[in-house]
């Protein structure tokens, strides 16, 4: 194949060479973008245990979903296609008067049996609605959590407030994270 319309000089490539050349170019582009996203997430965390957790959450989210979005420092990136099914990992997200370590949001399209539509052949089929489920993940280092009764009480009160707002809170100690960060992220 001749790439004279694309490149200012003549290159003769076989079909296989063209494929590998293109594959390498695309891989390089995606890899650079992925590294930039991970670096942005990593640098948005506050502690070493949060850094470990964000790396594990990225791995688990990509295993569980084809579409993963990320939010850090008010910037949304990742798989931003129009697909209604995705997982979003938000780092240091503000919820009410609190800032949480991670907000994990799962959005999916599900059948809506209350709103049926008719097909051209007269069949009645369920409509579609979008459902969102969110979970807060907190990484508790020993210095700021459960070291004193006041810290423990403050964390429990905070969890109750977030629960009232409709969020489930999963807390992991630094020991839990260092022992099995991938297991914590999978849970």
C-alpha positions, 0 to 999 in steps of 0.5 A, spaced: 500 500 500 502 507 498 501 512 504 503 518 499 496 521 501 497 521 508 505 521 509 509 526 505 514 521 502 513 514 499 512 508 503 511 501 501 508 496 506 504 490 505 498 489 508 501 485 514 506 491 515 500 496 515 496 493 520 502 492 525 504 499 524 497 502 525 496 497 531 502 500 534 500 507 533 493 506 536 496 502 542 501 507 543 495 513 543 491 509 548 497 507 552 499 514 553 492 516 554 491 511 559 497 512 563 495 520 563 488 518 566 491 513 571 496 519 573 491 524 574 487 519 579 493 517 583 495 524 584 488 526 586 489 521 592 491 524 599 495 518 602 499 511 600 493 507 602 488 511 597 493 511 592 493 503 592 486 503 592 485 507 586 490 503 582 486 496 584 479 500 583 481 501 576 483 494 575 477 491 578 472 496 574 475 494 567 474 487 569 467 488 571 465 493 565 466 495 558 465 502 560 469 505 565 469 513 567 473 517 572 472 523 575 478 527 579 479 534 580 472 536 577 475 533 570 471 527 567 475 522 563 475 515 560 470 511 556 465 517 555 461 514 549 453 514 549 453 507 552 448 507 558 452 502 562 458 504 565 462 504 572 464 511 574 470 512 579 470 519 582 476 521 587 475 525 593 468 527 591 464 532 595 457 529 598 453 534 602 458 537 607 463 531 606 469 529 602 469 522 600 475 518 598 472 514 592 465 514 590 463 508 585 457 509 581 454 504 577 449 506 571 445 501 567 439 500 563 434 495 565 427 493 563 421 498 565 415 493 566 411 499 568 412 503 561 411 498 555 411 499 548 408 496 542 412 493 536 410 494 529 407 487 530 403 489 536 407 485 541 407 489 548 415 489 550 418 493 556 421 499 556 428 501 558 429 505 564 436 507 567 438 505 574 444 508 578 447 505 584 452 508 588 457 506 593 462 510 598 469 507 599 473 510 605 480 508 606 482 509 614 489 510 616 490 509 623 492 516 624 486 519 623 481 514 624 479 509 630 485 512 634 481 515 639 474 515 641 472 521 638 475 519 631 471 513 631 465 517 633 466 522 628 466 517 623 460 513 625 456 519 625 459 521 618 457 514 615 450 515 618 449 522 615 451 519 608 447 513 609 441 518 610 443 521 603 442 514 600 449 512 600 452 505 602 459 506 606 465 501 605 471 502 610 477 499 609 483 500 614 490 501 612 492 494 614 486 491 610 488 495 604 496 493 605 494 485 606 489 485 600 488 491 596 485 487 590 480 483 595 478 490 598 477 493 591 473 487 588 468 487 594 
